[in-house]
Amino acid sequence: MPYFKRLVGKKCYLSPMNPEDAPKYVGWFSDLEVAVNLKTQMNINLLSEREFLEKNLKDGNPIFAIIDLATDKLIGNCGLHDIGWVGRHAEFGILIGEKEYWNKGYGEEATRLILDFGFNIINLHNIFLKVMEFNKRAVRAYEKAGFKQIGRWRKAFQIAGKRYDFILMDILADEYESGYVKNFIKE
Ligand SMILES: CC(C)(COP(=O)(O)OP(=O)(O)OC[C@H]1O[C@@H](n2cnc3c(N)ncnc32)[C@H](O)[C@@H]1OP(=O)(O)O)[C@@H](O)C(=O)NCCC(=O)NCCS
């Protein structure tokens, strides 16, 4: 499957997504150890996932496949959603579905790359996210990439009979130090 080096880090790169990868995504969404951390718990299937991918690609939405740089293996995806073009804000989401890649810095690096895209290519001012309070790995990865905790959306998620808060986090353009895009500007 061809992938394209849109934004490149030391461990991974971000590539346009490919609808042919729909089975991979359905596999990850079906794995509760992965999916318990995601807001979408409704039934996921090949048809809906392929349609989702095709629609997002046709609409040109900034969602990317995360590819391991050393092996060109698809390990996850990340993207900017609900972009407010007037206020210049967006919501960030990420999923690394290949669990053997967890805790190795891929999440932090993919997050930094998409922040670079958001702030330095499409000129956003604020990038926001929400994460379940029990997802400590994600909170740590986001903090390493520069996000700050700004509050809580109280008891807004329920699973296995218990309610949980979302931790709300954001980062501003002037709090982010570009690592990749600025390398291409020769003044
Ligand atoms: C969340 C996710 C993107 C993070 O990516 P990652 O590559 O695993 O993250 P990183 O390796 O960059 O950072 C993880 C950090 O959390 C730490 N960590 C792991 N488990 C932890 C825990 N239970 N408590 C506190 N810290 C923890 C790791 O040690 C690491 O910190 P360190 O580098 O200081 O040692 C990825 O694990 C994932 O996609 N998980 C499943 C789906 C998901 O949760 N998506 C996010 C929904 S908001």
The ligand as a Gaussian input file, in Angstrom:
#p B3LYP/6-31G(d) Opt

LIG

0 1
 C       -2.945000       7.535000      23.411000
 C       -1.870000       7.189000      22.393000
 C       -2.100000       8.004000      21.113000
 C       -0.492000       7.567000      22.975000
 O        0.501000       7.188000      22.073000
 P        1.832000       6.464000      22.617000
 O        2.735000       6.311000      21.467000
 O        1.440000       5.258000      23.359000
 O        2.370000       7.606000      23.628000
 P        3.855000       8.024000      23.979000
 O        4.742000       6.828000      23.991000
 O        4.249000       9.183000      23.133000
 O        3.640000       8.581000      25.464000
 C        2.994000       7.793000      26.443000
 C        3.462000       8.253000      27.822000
 O        2.504000       7.819000      28.792000
 C        3.176000       7.111000      29.797000
 N        2.214000       6.185000      30.369000
 C        1.794000       4.984000      29.889000
 N        0.875000       4.465000      30.702000
 C        0.705000       5.344000      31.723000
 C       -0.107000       5.363000      32.898000
 N       -0.958000       4.361000      33.173000
 N       -0.025000       6.420000      33.743000
 C        0.817000       7.454000      33.458000
 N        1.620000       7.495000      32.369000
 C        1.552000       6.442000      31.507000
 C        4.348000       6.481000      29.091000
 O        5.342000       6.062000      30.011000
 C        4.800000       7.650000      28.227000
 O        5.444000       8.650000      28.984000
 P        7.060000       8.803000      29.014000
 O        7.513000       8.991000      27.594000
 O        7.281000       9.999000      29.872000
 O        7.588000       7.523000      29.610000
 C       -1.876000       5.675000      22.029000
 O       -1.460000       4.931000      23.167000
 C       -3.248000       5.196000      21.588000
 O       -3.643000       5.460000      20.470000
 N       -4.001000       4.495000      22.453000
 C       -5.306000       3.919000      22.111000
 C       -6.340000       4.930000      21.623000
 C       -6.354000       6.192000      22.441000
 O       -6.264000       6.183000      23.642000
 N       -6.511000       7.319000      21.726000
 C       -6.603000       8.621000      22.353000
 C       -7.999000       8.945000      22.690000
 S       -8.137000      10.565000      23.443000

